[in-house]
């Protein structure tokens, strides 16, 4: 399988333009960047504050594939219809994006990008690292799915969680990691417990999947 480099491309306001570049990164300019048609329920803090989408841009500047990391889904129903609708809206908007052909050394290249869409919530919870600001009282062991093991997939998975005032996890969703590992990490992250706090907050739980010898 070919390895395609991924570059973070920020589109918080859904405005076409040129992202900031370093000298060794190809210039990336959008021609078309539709606004996701998020459902009205997306303004509920239970779904988090953003959705990240990783996608592939071909040599013609068209998006050929896209995968959403997020939103959060209520721990009471990880297959929540609204969470799925939010992810679909973000992916559909990304697939409709068009770029000027991305050049490297004067030649068009295929490249992987990541963009972030902010959800329309008026008062998002603060983001923090649970391990440093809220003591973890309990972390459930993740499930290593048979399909991931069969394909020798290992690595780190980060799960975004919404922590309630009582320290329980209200909702959870993928932040990064191989899609085949995510299913075994989101559910267990809902069982985590943290120290009580006066406010809700969004934090990160990290799991590392390693095949035993």
Backbone as JSON Lines, residues from 0, in Angstrom:
{"i":0,"aa":"X","n":[0.85,-1.2,0.0],"ca":[0.0,0.0,0.0],"c":[0.88,1.25,0.0]}
{"i":1,"aa":"X","n":[0.57,2.21,-0.87],"ca":[1.37,3.41,-0.95],"c":[1.16,4.3,0.27]}
{"i":2,"aa":"X","n":[2.23,4.91,0.73],"ca":[2.15,5.84,1.84],"c":[1.99,7.26,1.3]}
{"i":3,"aa":"X","n":[0.92,7.93,1.72],"ca":[0.66,9.29,1.26],"c":[0.87,10.24,2.43]}
{"i":4,"aa":"X","n":[1.74,11.25,2.29],"ca":[1.99,12.17,3.39],"c":[0.75,13.0,3.71]}
{"i":5,"aa":"X","n":[0.51,13.2,5.01],"ca":[-0.63,14.01,5.42],"c":[-0.16,15.34,5.98]}
{"i":6,"aa":"X","n":[-0.86,16.39,5.61],"ca":[-0.57,17.75,6.06],"c":[-1.83,18.3,6.7]}
{"i":7,"aa":"X","n":[-1.68,18.99,7.84],"ca":[-2.83,19.6,8.5],"c":[-3.23,20.87,7.75]}
{"i":8,"aa":"X","n":[-4.51,20.95,7.4],"ca":[-5.02,22.06,6.61],"c":[-6.23,22.62,7.35]}
{"i":9,"aa":"X","n":[-6.13,23.82,7.9],"ca":[-7.16,24.37,8.77],"c":[-8.22,25.13,7.98]}
{"i":10,"aa":"X","n":[-9.47,24.7,8.13],"ca":[-10.59,25.35,7.46],"c":[-11.7,25.61,8.48]}
{"i":11,"aa":"X","n":[-11.39,26.28,9.56],"ca":[-12.36,26.46,10.63],"c":[-13.57,27.28,10.2]}
{"i":12,"aa":"X","n":[-13.38,28.21,9.31],"ca":[-14.47,29.1,8.91],"c":[-15.05,28.74,7.56]}
{"i":13,"aa":"X","n":[-14.59,27.63,6.99],"ca":[-15.1,27.16,5.71],"c":[-14.87,28.17,4.58]}
{"i":14,"aa":"X","n":[-13.77,28.91,4.65],"ca":[-13.5,29.94,3.65],"c":[-12.36,29.48,2.73]}
{"i":15,"aa":"X","n":[-12.57,29.44,1.41],"ca":[-11.49,29.07,0.5],"c":[-10.32,30.02,0.65]}
{"i":16,"aa":"X","n":[-9.12,29.49,0.52],"ca":[-7.95,30.35,0.62],"c":[-6.68,29.54,0.64]}
{"i":17,"aa":"X","n":[-5.61,30.17,1.01],"ca":[-4.32,29.5,1.07],"c":[-3.95,29.29,2.52]}
{"i":18,"aa":"X","n":[-3.62,28.05,2.9],"ca":[-3.24,27.8,4.27],"c":[-1.79,28.21,4.47]}
{"i":19,"aa":"X","n":[-1.42,28.43,5.74],"ca":[-0.05,28.82,6.01],"c":[0.9,27.68,5.65]}
{"i":20,"aa":"X","n":[2.06,28.03,5.08],"ca":[2.98,27.03,4.58],"c":[4.36,27.21,5.16]}
{"i":21,"aa":"X","n":[5.09,26.11,5.24],"ca":[6.51,26.17,5.53],"c":[7.22,25.98,4.2]}
{"i":22,"aa":"X","n":[8.51,26.25,4.18],"ca":[9.25,26.25,2.92],"c":[9.26,24.89,2.22]}
{"i":23,"aa":"X","n":[9.14,23.79,2.99],"ca":[9.22,22.47,2.38],"c":[7.86,21.83,2.16]}
{"i":24,"aa":"X","n":[6.79,22.59,2.37],"ca":[5.43,22.06,2.18],"c":[4.82,22.65,0.92]}
{"i":25,"aa":"X","n":[4.2,21.81,0.07],"ca":[3.61,22.32,-1.16],"c":[2.54,23.38,-0.88]}
{"i":26,"aa":"X","n":[2.41,24.35,-1.77],"ca":[1.38,25.38,-1.64],"c":[0.02,24.75,-1.88]}
{"i":27,"aa":"X","n":[-0.92,25.02,-0.98],"ca":[-2.26,24.43,-1.07],"c":[-3.28,25.56,-1.16]}
{"i":28,"aa":"X","n":[-4.0,25.62,-2.26],"ca":[-5.0,26.66,-2.45],"c":[-6.33,26.03,-2.82]}
{"i":29,"aa":"X","n":[-7.37,26.41,-2.08],"ca":[-8.7,25.87,-2.35],"c":[-9.43,26.72,-3.38]}
{"i":30,"aa":"X","n":[-10.16,26.06,-4.26],"ca":[-11.02,26.72,-5.23],"c":[-12.47,26.69,-4.73]}
{"i":31,"aa":"X","n":[-12.82,25.57,-4.07],"ca":[-14.19,25.4,-3.59],"c":[-14.14,24.71,-2.23]}
{"i":32,"aa":"X","n":[-14.84,25.27,-1.25],"ca":[-14.87,24.69,0.1],"c":[-16.27,24.88,0.68]}
{"i":33,"aa":"X","n":[-17.19,23.96,0.4],"ca":[-18.57,24.08,0.89],"c":[-18.65,24.03,2.41]}
{"i":34,"aa":"X","n":[-19.67,24.67,2.95],"ca":[-19.96,24.61,4.38],"c":[-20.77,23.35,4.66]}
{"i":35,"aa":"X","n":[-20.37,22.55,5.64],"ca":[-21.14,21.34,5.96],"c":[-22.57,21.67,6.38]}
{"i":36,"aa":"X","n":[-23.51,20.85,5.95],"ca":[-24.9,21.02,6.35],"c":[-25.19,20.25,7.62]}
{"i":37,"aa":"X","n":[-24.64,20.73,8.73],"ca":[-24.82,20.02,9.99],"c":[-26.27,20.06,10.44]}
{"i":38,"aa":"X","n":[-26.77,18.98,11.05],"ca":[-28.14,19.0,11.58],"c":[-28.25,19.98,12.73]}
{"i":39,"aa":"X","n":[-29.46,20.44,13.01],"ca":[-29.67,21.43,14.07],"c":[-29.17,20.93,15.42]}
{"i":40,"aa":"X","n":[-29.25,19.62,15.63],"ca":[-28.85,19.04,16.91],"c":[-27.35,19.13,17.16]}
{"i":41,"aa":"X","n":[-26.56,19.51,16.14],"ca":[-25.11,19.6,16.28],"c":[-24.68,20.69,17.24]}
{"i":42,"aa":"X","n":[-25.62,21.56,17.66],"ca":[-25.26,22.64,18.59],"c":[-25.24,22.16,20.04]}
{"i":43,"aa":"X","n":[-25.52,20.87,20.27],"ca":[-25.5,20.3,21.62],"c":[-24.07,19.92,21.99]}
{"i":44,"aa":"X","n":[-23.61,20.37,23.15],"ca":[-22.22,20.14,23.54],"c":[-21.89,18.65,23.68]}
{"i":45,"aa":"X","n":[-22.9,17.8,23.77],"ca":[-22.67,16.36,23.92],"c":[-21.87,15.81,22.73]}
{"i":46,"aa":"X","n":[-21.93,16.51,21.58],"ca":[-21.23,16.04,20.37],"c":[-19.83,16.65,20.22]}
{"i":47,"aa":"X","n":[-19.38,17.36,21.24],"ca":[-18.06,17.97,21.17],"c":[-18.11,19.3,20.46]}
{"i":48,"aa":"X","n":[-16.93,19.78,20.05],"ca":[-16.86,21.11,19.45],"c":[-16.32,21.13,18.03]}
{"i":49,"aa":"X","n":[-15.9,19.97,17.5],"ca":[-15.31,19.98,16.15],"c":[-15.27,18.58,15.57]}
{"i":50,"aa":"X","n":[-15.11,18.52,14.25],"ca":[-14.92,17.27,13.53],"c":[-13.69,17.41,12.64]}
{"i":51,"aa":"X","n":[-12.76,16.47,12.74],"ca":[-11.6,16.45,11.86],"c":[-11.86,15.47,10.72]}
{"i":52,"aa":"X","n":[-11.43,15.83,9.52],"ca":[-11.59,14.94,8.37],"c":[-10.24,14.78,7.68]}
{"i":53,"aa":"X","n":[-9.79,13.55,7.53],"ca":[-8.6,13.26,6.73],"c":[-9.06,12.91,5.33]}
{"i":54,"aa":"X","n":[-8.36,13.44,4.32],"ca":[-8.8,13.19,2.95],"c":[-7.62,13.19,1.99]}
{"i":55,"aa":"X","n":[-7.85,12.62,0.83],"ca":[-6.83,12.52,-0.21],"c":[-7.2,13.44,-1.36]}
{"i":56,"aa":"X","n":[-6.24,14.24,-1.81],"ca":[-6.42,15.1,-2.98],"c":[-5.57,14.53,-4.11]}
{"i":57,"aa":"X","n":[-6.2,14.27,-5.26],"ca":[-5.45,13.69,-6.38],"c":[-4.7,14.76,-7.17]}
{"i":58,"aa":"X","n":[-4.04,14.34,-8.22],"ca":[-3.2,15.26,-9.0],"c":[-4.01,16.34,-9.71]}
{"i":59,"aa":"X","n":[-5.32,16.11,-9.88],"ca":[-6.18,17.11,-10.52],"c":[-6.78,18.09,-9.52]}
{"i":60,"aa":"X","n":[-6.51,17.87,-8.21],"ca":[-7.05,18.77,-7.2],"c":[-8.4,18.36,-6.67]}
{"i":61,"aa":"X","n":[-8.83,17.13,-6.98],"ca":[-10.13,16.65,-6.51],"c":[-9.94,15.68,-5.34]}
{"i":62,"aa":"X","n":[-10.92,15.69,-4.42],"ca":[-10.87,14.8,-3.26],"c":[-11.36,13.42,-3.66]}
{"i":63,"aa":"X","n":[-10.55,12.41,-3.4],"ca":[-10.9,11.04,-3.81],"c":[-11.37,10.17,-2.65]}
{"i":64,"aa":"X","n":[-11.03,10.54,-1.42],"ca":[-11.42,9.75,-0.27],"c":[-11.39,10.62,0.97]}
{"i":65,"aa":"X","n":[-12.25,10.32,1.95],"ca":[-12.29,11.12,3.17],"c":[-12.79,10.27,4.33]}
{"i":66,"aa":"X","n":[-12.25,10.53,5.51],"ca":[-12.65,9.81,6.72],"c":[-12.74,10.79,7.88]}
{"i":67,"aa":"X","n":[-13.87,10.75,8.61],"ca":[-14.09,11.68,9.71],"c":[-13.6,11.11,11.04]}
{"i":68,"aa":"X","n":[-12.86,11.94,11.79],"ca":[-12.53,11.65,13.17],"c":[-13.42,12.55,14.03]}
{"i":69,"aa":"X","n":[-14.45,11.96,14.6],"ca":[-15.45,12.71,15.35],"c":[-16.76,12.69,14.58]}
{"i":70,"aa":"X","n":[-17.81,13.27,15.17],"ca":[-17.84,13.99,16.44],"c":[-17.85,13.03,17.63]}
{"i":71,"aa":"X","n":[-18.08,13.57,18.81],"ca":[-18.32,12.7,19.96],"c":[-19.71,12.09,19.81]}
{"i":72,"aa":"X","n":[-19.89,10.92,20.4],"ca":[-21.21,10.28,20.42],"c":[-21.58,10.03,21.87]}
{"i":73,"aa":"X","n":[-22.84,10.19,22.24],"ca":[-23.24,9.95,23.62],"c":[-22.87,8.53,24.05]}
{"i":74,"aa":"X","n":[-22.3,8.39,25.22],"ca":[-21.9,7.05,25.68],"c":[-23.11,6.13,25.86]}
{"i":75,"aa":"X","n":[-24.28,6.73,26.03],"ca":[-25.49,5.93,26.15],"c":[-25.91,5.32,24.82]}
{"i":76,"aa":"X","n":[-25.37,5.87,23.71],"ca":[-25.72,5.37,22.38],"c":[-24.63,5.77,21.4]}
{"i":77,"aa":"X","n":[-23.6,4.93,21.29],"ca":[-22.46,5.26,20.42],"c":[-22.82,5.23,18.94]}
{"i":78,"aa":"X","n":[-23.98,4.67,18.61],"ca":[-24.44,4.66,17.22],"c":[-25.53,5.72,17.01]}
{"i":79,"aa":"X","n":[-25.44,6.77,17.77],"ca":[-26.41,7.86,17.73],"c":[-26.59,8.4,16.31]}
{"i":80,"aa":"X","n":[-27.83,8.58,15.89],"ca":[-28.15,9.03,14.54],"c":[-27.57,10.41,14.25]}
{"i":81,"aa":"X","n":[-27.67,11.32,15.22],"ca":[-27.17,12.66,15.01],"c":[-25.65,12.67,14.86]}
{"i":82,"aa":"X","n":[-24.94,11.87,15.66],"ca":[-23.49,11.8,15.54],"c":[-23.1,11.33,14.14]}
{"i":83,"aa":"X","n":[-23.8,10.32,13.65],"ca":[-23.53,9.82,12.29],"c":[-23.83,10.89,11.24]}
{"i":84,"aa":"X","n":[-24.91,11.66,11.45],"ca":[-25.28,12.7,10.5],"c":[-24.24,13.83,10.48]}
{"i":85,"aa":"X","n":[-23.68,14.16,11.65],"ca":[-22.64,15.19,11.72],"c":[-21.4,14.75,10.96]}
{"i":86,"aa":"X","n":[-20.99,13.49,11.19],"ca":[-19.81,12.97,10.5],"c":[-20.03,12.94,8.99]}
{"i":87,"aa":"X","n":[-21.22,12.52,8.58],"ca":[-21.53,12.45,7.15],"c":[-21.51,13.83,6.51]}
{"i":88,"aa":"X","n":[-22.04,14.84,7.21],"ca":[-22.06,16.2,6.67],"c":[-20.64,16.72,6.47]}
{"i":89,"aa":"X","n":[-19.75,16.41,7.43],"ca":[-18.36,16.85,7.32],"c":[-17.66,16.16,6.16]}
{"i":90,"aa":"X","n":[-17.89,14.86,6.01],"ca":[-17.27,14.1,4.92],"c":[-17.8,14.55,3.57]}
{"i":91,"aa":"X","n":[-19.12,14.76,3.47],"ca":[-19.72,15.19,2.2],"c":[-19.17,16.55,1.77]}
{"i":92,"aa":"X","n":[-19.03,17.47,2.72],"ca":[-18.49,18.8,2.4],"c":[-17.04,18.68,1.93]}
{"i":93,"aa":"X","n":[-16.29,17.81,2.58],"ca":[-14.89,17.62,2.21],"c":[-14.76,17.02,0.82]}
{"i":94,"aa":"X","n":[-15.59,16.03,0.52],"ca":[-15.53,15.39,-0.8],"c":[-15.91,16.35,-1.93]}
{"i":95,"aa":"X","n":[-16.65,17.41,-1.58],"ca":[-17.04,18.4,-2.59],"c":[-16.0,19.5,-2.77]}
{"i":96,"aa":"X","n":[-14.95,19.47,-1.96],"ca":[-13.9,20.49,-2.08],"c":[-13.1,20.31,-3.37]}
{"i":97,"aa":"X","n":[-12.6,21.42,-3.88],"ca":[-11.77,21.41,-5.09],"c":[-10.55,22.29,-4.82]}
{"i":98,"aa":"X","n":[-9.4,21.81,-5.22],"ca":[-8.15,22.53,-5.03],"c":[-7.48,22.8,-6.37]}
{"i":99,"aa":"X","n":[-6.63,23.82,-6.38],"ca":[-5.72,23.93,-7.51],"c":[-4.77,22.74,-7.42]}
{"i":100,"aa":"X","n":[-4.36,22.18,-8.58],"ca":[-3.4,21.07,-8.51],"c":[-2.23,21.41,-7.6]}
{"i":101,"aa":"X","n":[-1.93,20.5,-6.68],"ca":[-0.87,20.73,-5.71],"c":[0.46,20.3,-6.33]}
{"i":102,"aa":"X","n":[1.4,21.23,-6.36],"ca":[2.67,20.98,-7.05],"c":[3.81,20.76,-6.07]}
{"i":103,"aa":"X","n":[4.66,19.85,-6.42],"ca":[5.91,19.64,-5.69],"c":[7.02,19.48,-6.72]}
{"i":104,"aa":"X","n":[8.02,20.34,-6.64],"ca":[9.08,20.38,-7.64],"c":[8.51,20.62,-9.04]}
{"i":105,"aa":"X","n":[7.42,21.4,-9.08],"ca":[6.82,21.77,-10.36],"c":[5.89,20.73,-10.96]}
{"i":106,"aa":"X","n":[5.66,19.63,-10.26],"ca":[4.81,18.57,-10.8],"c":[3.62,18.3,-9.87]}
{"i":107,"aa":"X","n":[2.43,18.03,-10.46],"ca":[1.25,17.72,-9.63],"c":[1.48,16.45,-8.82]}
{"i":108,"aa":"X","n":[1.03,16.47,-7.55],"ca":[1.19,15.31,-6.69],"c":[-0.13,14.99,-6.0]}
{"i":109,"aa":"X","n":[-0.25,13.74,-5.58],"ca":[-1.36,13.31,-4.73],"c":[-0.91,13.48,-3.29]}
{"i":110,"aa":"X","n":[-1.8,14.02,-2.45],"ca":[-1.38,14.34,-1.09],"c":[-2.54,14.13,-0.12]}
{"i":111,"aa":"X","n":[-2.2,13.82,1.12],"ca":[-3.21,13.68,2.16],"c":[-3.28,14.94,3.0]}
{"i":112,"aa":"X","n":[-4.51,15.39,3.3],"ca":[-4.72,16.59,4.1],"c":[-5.67,16.29,5.24]}
{"i":113,"aa":"X","n":[-5.64,17.14,6.26],"ca":[-6.59,17.06,7.36],"c":[-7.2,18.43,7.58]}
{"i":114,"aa":"X","n":[-8.51,18.49,7.65],"ca":[-9.19,19.76,7.9],"c":[-10.1,19.62,9.12]}
{"i":115,"aa":"X","n":[-10.38,20.74,9.77],"ca":[-11.21,20.76,10.97],"c":[-12.43,21.65,10.75]}
{"i":116,"aa":"X","n":[-13.61,21.11,11.07],"ca":[-14.85,21.88,11.0],"c":[-15.36,22.1,12.43]}
{"i":117,"aa":"X","n":[-15.58,23.35,12.78],"ca":[-16.13,23.66,14.09],"c":[-17.64,23.41,14.1]}
{"i":118,"aa":"X","n":[-18.13,22.81,15.17],"ca":[-19.58,22.61,15.3],"c":[-20.23,23.89,15.82]}
{"i":119,"aa":"X","n":[-21.5,24.12,15.46],"ca":[-22.16,25.4,15.8],"c":[-22.7,25.45,17.22]}
{"i":120,"aa":"X","n":[-21.83,25.24,18.22],"ca":[-22.27,25.37,19.6],"c":[-21.84,26.72,20.14]}
{"i":121,"aa":"X","n":[-22.71,27.32,20.94],"ca":[-22.47,28.69,21.4],"c":[-21.55,28.75,22.62]}
{"i":122,"aa":"X","n":[-21.55,27.7,23.44],"ca":[-20.76,27.74,24.66],"c":[-20.03,26.4,24.84]}
{"i":123,"aa":"X","n":[-18.97,26.16,24.04],"ca":[-18.28,24.88,24.1],"c":[-17.56,24.66,25.41]}
{"i":124,"aa":"X","n":[-17.51,23.4,25.9],"ca":[-16.76,23.11,27.12],"c":[-15.28,23.39,26.91]}
{"i":125,"aa":"X","n":[-14.56,23.68,27.99],"ca":[-13.12,23.91,27.89],"c":[-12.42,22.62,27.51]}
{"i":126,"aa":"X","n":[-11.31,22.74,26.77],"ca":[-10.49,21.57,26.44],"c":[-9.35,21.48,27.44]}
{"i":127,"aa":"X","n":[-9.07,20.27,27.88],"ca":[-7.97,20.07,28.81],"c":[-7.47,18.64,28.71]}
{"i":128,"aa":"X","n":[-6.33,18.37,29.29],"ca":[-5.77,17.03,29.33],"c":[-6.19,16.38,30.64]}
{"i":129,"aa":"X","n":[-7.06,15.36,30.6],"ca":[-7.53,14.73,31.84],"c":[-6.4,14.23,32.73]}
{"i":130,"aa":"X","n":[-5.33,13.69,32.13],"ca":[-4.26,13.09,32.93],"c":[-3.53,14.13,33.79]}
{"i":131,"aa":"X","n":[-3.6,15.41,33.38],"ca":[-2.88,16.42,34.14],"c":[-3.81,17.27,35.01]}
{"i":132,"aa":"X","n":[-5.01,17.57,34.54],"ca":[-5.88,18.46,35.27],"c":[-7.0,17.73,36.02]}
{"i":133,"aa":"X","n":[-7.32,16.53,35.58],"ca":[-8.32,15.73,36.28],"c":[-7.76,14.32,36.46]}
{"i":134,"aa":"X","n":[-7.52,13.96,37.68],"ca":[-6.93,12.66,37.96],"c":[-7.82,11.53,37.46]}
{"i":135,"aa":"X","n":[-7.24,10.6,36.7],"ca":[-7.99,9.44,36.23],"c":[-8.13,8.45,37.37]}
{"i":136,"aa":"X","n":[-9.35,8.15,37.74],"ca":[-9.6,7.2,38.81],"c":[-9.73,5.78,38.28]}
{"i":137,"aa":"X","n":[-10.15,5.67,37.02],"ca":[-10.31,4.35,36.42],"c":[-10.27,4.47,34.9]}
{"i":138,"aa":"X","n":[-9.51,3.59,34.25],"ca":[-9.44,3.53,32.8],"c":[-9.67,2.08,32.37]}
{"i":139,"aa":"X","n":[-10.72,1.85,31.61],"ca":[-11.04,0.49,31.17],"c":[-10.06,0.03,30.1]}
{"i":140,"aa":"X","n":[-9.81,-1.25,30.07],"ca":[-8.89,-1.82,29.09],"c":[-9.56,-1.85,27.71]}
{"i":141,"aa":"X","n":[-8.86,-1.39,26.65],"ca":[-9.45,-1.41,25.31],"c":[-9.54,-2.83,24.76]}
{"i":142,"aa":"X","n":[-10.37,-3.0,23.76],"ca":[-10.54,-4.31,23.12],"c":[-9.75,-4.34,21.81]}
{"i":143,"aa":"X","n":[-8.88,-5.33,21.68],"ca":[-8.08,-5.48,20.47],"c":[-8.88,-6.35,19.5]}
{"i":144,"aa":"X","n":[-9.51,-5.73,18.52],"ca":[-10.39,-6.45,17.59],"c":[-9.62,-7.48,16.77]}
{"i":145,"aa":"X","n":[-10.29,-8.61,16.49],"ca":[-9.65,-9.71,15.75],"c":[-9.18,-9.27,14.37]}
{"i":146,"aa":"X","n":[-9.97,-8.41,13.7],"ca":[-9.59,-7.96,12.35],"c":[-8.3,-7.17,12.38]}
{"i":147,"aa":"X","n":[-8.14,-6.31,13.4],"ca":[-6.92,-5.52,13.52],"c":[-5.72,-6.42,13.81]}
{"i":148,"aa":"X","n":[-5.91,-7.42,14.67],"ca":[-4.82,-8.35,14.97],"c":[-4.42,-9.15,13.74]}
{"i":149,"aa":"X","n":[-5.43,-9.6,12.98],"ca":[-5.15,-10.41,11.79],"c":[-4.34,-9.64,10.76]}
{"i":150,"aa":"X","n":[-4.51,-8.32,10.73],"ca":[-3.78,-7.49,9.78],"c":[-2.52,-6.86,10.39]}
{"i":151,"aa":"X","n":[-2.17,-7.33,11.61],"ca":[-0.97,-6.85,12.3],"c":[-0.96,-5.33,12.48]}
{"i":152,"aa":"X","n":[-2.13,-4.79,12.76],"ca":[-2.23,-3.34,12.94],"c":[-1.96,-2.98,14.4]}
{"i":153,"aa":"X","n":[-1.01,-2.1,14.61],"ca":[-0.64,-1.63,15.94],"c":[-0.63,-0.11,15.92]}
{"i":154,"aa":"X","n":[-0.46,0.47,17.1],"ca":[-0.3,1.91,17.14],"c":[-1.1,2.59,18.22]}
{"i":155,"aa":"X","n":[-0.99,3.91,18.21],"ca":[-1.64,4.74,19.22],"c":[-2.98,5.24,18.73]}
{"i":156,"aa":"X","n":[-3.94,5.25,19.63],"ca":[-5.28,5.76,19.34],"c":[-5.62,6.81,20.39]}
{"i":157,"aa":"X","n":[-6.09,7.96,19.93],"ca":[-6.51,9.02,20.85],"c":[-8.03,9.18,20.76]}
{"i":158,"aa":"X","n":[-8.67,9.14,21.91],"ca":[-10.12,9.27,22.0],"c":[-10.46,10.57,22.71]}
{"i":159,"aa":"X","n":[-11.26,11.4,22.07],"ca":[-11.73,12.64,22.68],"c":[-12.92,12.31,23.57]}
{"i":160,"aa":"X","n":[-12.93,12.82,24.78],"ca":[-14.03,12.53,25.7],"c":[-14.58,13.82,26.31]}
{"i":161,"aa":"X","n":[-15.88,13.82,26.56],"ca":[-16.52,14.91,27.28],"c":[-16.74,14.42,28.7]}
{"i":162,"aa":"X","n":[-16.08,15.07,29.66],"ca":[-16.13,14.66,31.06],"c":[-17.13,15.53,31.82]}
{"i":163,"aa":"X","n":[-18.03,14.88,32.53],"ca":[-19.01,15.61,33.31],"c":[-18.46,16.07,34.65]}
{"i":164,"aa":"X","n":[-19.24,16.87,35.35],"ca":[-18.81,17.4,36.64],"c":[-18.53,16.3,37.66]}
{"i":165,"aa":"X","n":[-19.24,15.19,37.55],"ca":[-19.06,14.09,38.49],"c":[-17.9,13.18,38.13]}
{"i":166,"aa":"X","n":[-17.21,13.47,37.0],"ca":[-16.07,12.67,36.59],"c":[-16.39,11.55,35.64]}
{"i":167,"aa":"X","n":[-17.66,11.39,35.3],"ca":[-18.05,10.35,34.35],"c":[-17.91,10.87,32.93]}
{"i":168,"aa":"X","n":[-17.71,9.96,31.98],"ca":[-17.58,10.34,30.57],"c":[-18.97,10.36,29.94]}
{"i":169,"aa":"X","n":[-19.35,11.52,29.42],"ca":[-20.68,11.69,28.83],"c":[-20.73,11.27,27.37]}
{"i":170,"aa":"X","n":[-19.65,11.53,26.64],"ca":[-19.6,11.17,25.23],"c":[-18.15,10.99,24.82]}
{"i":171,"aa":"X","n":[-17.96,10.28,23.7],"ca":[-16.6,9.97,23.26],"c":[-16.58,9.84,21.74]}
{"i":172,"aa":"X","n":[-15.41,10.09,21.16],"ca":[-15.26,9.97,19.71],"c":[-13.8,9.91,19.33]}
{"i":173,"aa":"X","n":[-13.54,9.42,18.12],"ca":[-12.16,9.27,17.65],"c":[-11.5,10.62,17.42]}
{"i":174,"aa":"X","n":[-10.25,10.74,17.83],"ca":[-9.45,11.93,17.56],"c":[-8.34,11.58,16.57]}
{"i":175,"aa":"X","n":[-7.74,10.41,16.72],"ca":[-6.71,9.96,15.79],"c":[-6.5,8.47,15.98]}
{"i":176,"aa":"X","n":[-5.9,7.85,14.96],"ca":[-5.6,6.43,15.05],"c":[-6.15,5.64,13.88]}
{"i":177,"aa":"X","n":[-5.68,4.41,13.72],"ca":[-6.16,3.54,12.66],"c":[-7.64,3.22,12.86]}
{"i":178,"aa":"X","n":[-8.48,3.38,11.83],"ca":[-9.91,3.11,11.98],"c":[-10.23,1.72,12.52]}
{"i":179,"aa":"X","n":[-9.39,0.72,12.23],"ca":[-9.66,-0.64,12.71],"c":[-9.39,-0.8,14.2]}
{"i":180,"aa":"X","n":[-8.71,0.17,14.79],"ca":[-8.44,0.12,16.23],"c":[-9.45,0.94,17.03]}
{"i":181,"aa":"X","n":[-10.11,1.87,16.36],"ca":[-10.98,2.82,17.06],"c":[-12.17,2.15,17.74]}
{"i":182,"aa":"X","n":[-12.75,1.15,17.06],"ca":[-13.94,0.5,17.61],"c":[-13.7,-0.15,18.96]}
{"i":183,"aa":"X","n":[-12.47,-0.59,19.19],"ca":[-12.16,-1.23,20.46],"c":[-11.72,-0.26,21.54]}
{"i":184,"aa":"X","n":[-11.7,1.03,21.22],"ca":[-11.23,2.03,22.18],"c":[-12.32,3.01,22.61]}
{"i":185,"aa":"X","n":[-13.25,3.32,21.72],"ca":[-14.27,4.32,22.06],"c":[-15.18,3.83,23.18]}
{"i":186,"aa":"X","n":[-15.66,2.58,23.07],"ca":[-16.54,2.03,24.1],"c":[-15.88,2.01,25.47]}
{"i":187,"aa":"X","n":[-14.67,1.44,25.6],"ca":[-13.99,1.43,26.9],"c":[-13.72,2.83,27.45]}
{"i":188,"aa":"X","n":[-13.48,3.8,26.57],"ca":[-13.21,5.16,27.07],"c":[-14.45,5.74,27.76]}
{"i":189,"aa":"X","n":[-15.63,5.28,27.37],"ca":[-16.86,5.74,28.02],"c":[-16.94,5.27,29.48]}
{"i":190,"aa":"X","n":[-16.21,4.22,29.8],"ca":[-16.24,3.68,31.15],"c":[-15.22,4.33,32.08]}
{"i":191,"aa":"X","n":[-14.4,5.22,31.54],"ca":[-13.38,5.89,32.35],"c":[-14.04,6.78,33.4]}
{"i":192,"aa":"X","n":[-13.34,6.95,34.48],"ca":[-13.81,7.83,35.56],"c":[-12.68,8.76,35.98]}
{"i":193,"aa":"X","n":[-13.05,10.04,36.18],"ca":[-12.07,11.04,36.56],"c":[-12.52,11.74,37.84]}
{"i":194,"aa":"X","n":[-11.62,12.52,38.43],"ca":[-11.94,13.27,39.63],"c":[-13.06,14.27,39.33]}
{"i":195,"aa":"X","n":[-13.87,14.56,40.32],"ca":[-14.96,15.52,40.16],"c":[-14.4,16.91,39.91]}
{"i":196,"aa":"X","n":[-15.23,17.73,39.22],"ca":[-14.8,19.09,38.89],"c":[-16.04,19.96,38.82]}
{"i":197,"aa":"X","n":[-15.85,21.26,38.87],"ca":[-16.99,22.18,38.87],"c":[-17.58,22.4,37.49]}
{"i":198,"aa":"X","n":[-16.86,22.01,36.43],"ca":[-17.35,22.23,35.07],"c":[-17.11,21.01,34.2]}
{"i":199,"aa":"X","n":[-17.84,20.94,33.08],"ca":[-17.58,19.91,32.07],"c":[-16.33,20.31,31.29]}
{"i":200,"aa":"X","n":[-15.67,19.31,30.69],"ca":[-14.48,19.61,29.9],"c":[-14.27,18.52,28.86]}
{"i":201,"aa":"X","n":[-13.61,18.9,27.77],"ca":[-13.23,17.94,26.73],"c":[-11.76,17.6,26.9]}
{"i":202,"aa":"X","n":[-11.46,16.32,26.97],"ca":[-10.08,15.89,27.16],"c":[-9.75,14.72,26.25]}
{"i":203,"aa":"X","n":[-8.58,14.13,26.44],"ca":[-8.09,13.07,25.56],"c":[-7.67,11.85,26.38]}
{"i":204,"aa":"X","n":[-8.12,10.69,25.95],"ca":[-7.68,9.42,26.52],"c":[-6.87,8.71,25.43]}
{"i":205,"aa":"X","n":[-5.68,8.25,25.78],"ca":[-4.79,7.62,24.8],"c":[-4.63,6.13,25.09]}
{"i":206,"aa":"X","n":[-4.78,5.32,24.04],"ca":[-4.54,3.88,24.14],"c":[-3.44,3.51,23.16]}
{"i":207,"aa":"X","n":[-2.63,2.53,23.53],"ca":[-1.59,2.01,22.63],"c":[-1.82,0.52,22.42]}
{"i":208,"aa":"X","n":[-2.0,0.15,21.17],"ca":[-2.23,-1.25,20.81],"c":[-0.92,-1.86,20.32]}
{"i":209,"aa":"X","n":[-0.48,-2.92,20.98],"ca":[0.76,-3.59,20.64],"c":[0.52,-5.09,20.59]}
{"i":210,"aa":"X","n":[0.91,-5.73,19.49],"ca":[0.77,-7.17,19.38],"c":[1.79,-7.87,20.27]}
{"i":211,"aa":"X","n":[1.33,-8.84,21.03],"ca":[2.25,-9.59,21.89],"c":[3.01,-10.62,21.07]}
{"i":212,"aa":"X","n":[4.21,-10.95,21.49],"ca":[5.04,-11.93,20.79],"c":[4.52,-13.35,21.01]}
